Amino acid sequence: MNQEIKCFGCGAIIQNQDEKKIGYVPKKTIDNDQILCQRCFKLRHYHQLSQTSLTKDDYLRILQTIGEKDCLVVYIIDLFDFNGCQIQGLVRHTGGNDIYVLANKRDILPKSLKEVKLEHWVRRQLKNEGIKPINVKITSGLKKLNFDVIYDEIEEYRKGRDVYVVGVTNVGKSTFINALLKHYASVNDEALITVSEFPGTTLDLIQIPLDENSYLYDTPGIVNSHQMTHFVKTEDLETIIPKSEMRPMTFQLKPEQTLYFSGLARLDYLEGQINSMTCYFSRYLQIHRTKTINADQLYNRHKTLKMEIEGMSTIDQMKTYEFSIKNGKCDIVISGLGFITINGKGGKVRVHVPKDVWVLKREALI
Ligand code: GDP
């Protein structure tokens, strides 16, 4: 394909090789005079912003460019995978600009969880990450939760400056920007989106005018490759990413028992007393309990237990992590897949995951 063809929406070089990369169009649409990449097409016609990804270097360049400006950074994080969705070095790279944190996907957590409690939890976690935000708002892009306050606060905090929206892929950045687009939709749709070039990258960013002199920029997401979402097939994402309130499932687990999570991950309870383990995963994920002694065999024999992970067919290809459980509550997080709240009475667990998927222990969210 001619490398010089550019999307007239965002300026990205048109390509038909990789749907997840910028400038993608399906082959059949390439004959048109004015080509819109798939991302811009969806944006114009359906007000949908689809995810694109960048190389780490391009992404760092974008963050550094943000660091050279005087602006407000809107940092979107996903409450479902708080730790897995952090942008490493965000504060360092954005050069001391104000960071307004939107903690997204509140709708998938239990309704009974108080917003103020959640907000305090997010603030503590951000502190651990070295982030001192100008403010934190709990939200749900899908439900437009707290959006009126968020629009007002963006106006208040930006003080006439540009706004850059950042977040890793799948945190819901597009959904949020789509809502913003609609919020500003009194302006003609076509005029709403303009193109801006980001120096040093192959990328042109989508720019939404906020007023005569300032813009909101959507930055592309960076893929955090330690999230489970990047190991499953695209069609399985629907199953593992929760879209509605998670239905927690509690197991009274005895030592030497194992839980399988659709075969994508597994938790062995190695030692301790009977412990209550509450699993927060997508409601479509199958959780299967078995004896640890039979667990390897079960995985290797039963195809139905497992969603397919490329290049992995036997359990010994998974990586394991061990955690000791103290008295009190903690979460074991499997990045991008879900978490298990252990109401601990002491003990030890082992978690098996595809190599590179992060597993960690943290203060209980719920
Ligand atoms: P992006 O990659 O950050 O642009 O994320 P998207 O906006 O494409 O969203 C990624 C996935 O999360 C999609 O399946 C969305 O439907 C879903 N999503 C986005 N926002 C929310 C939300 O507030 N709640 C829930 N439950 N899902 C959301």
Boltz pocket constraint, residues with backbone or C-beta under 6 A from the ligand:
constraints:
  - pocket:
      binder: B
      contacts: [[A, 49], [A, 50], [A, 51], [A, 52], [A, 104], [A, 105], [A, 106], [A, 107], [A, 108], [A, 139], [A, 140], [A, 141], [A, 142], [A, 143], [A, 167], [A, 168], [A, 169], [A, 170], [A, 171], [A, 172], [A, 173], [A, 174], [A, 175], [A, 176], [A, 221], [A, 241], [A, 242], [A, 243], [A, 244]]
      max_distance: 6.0
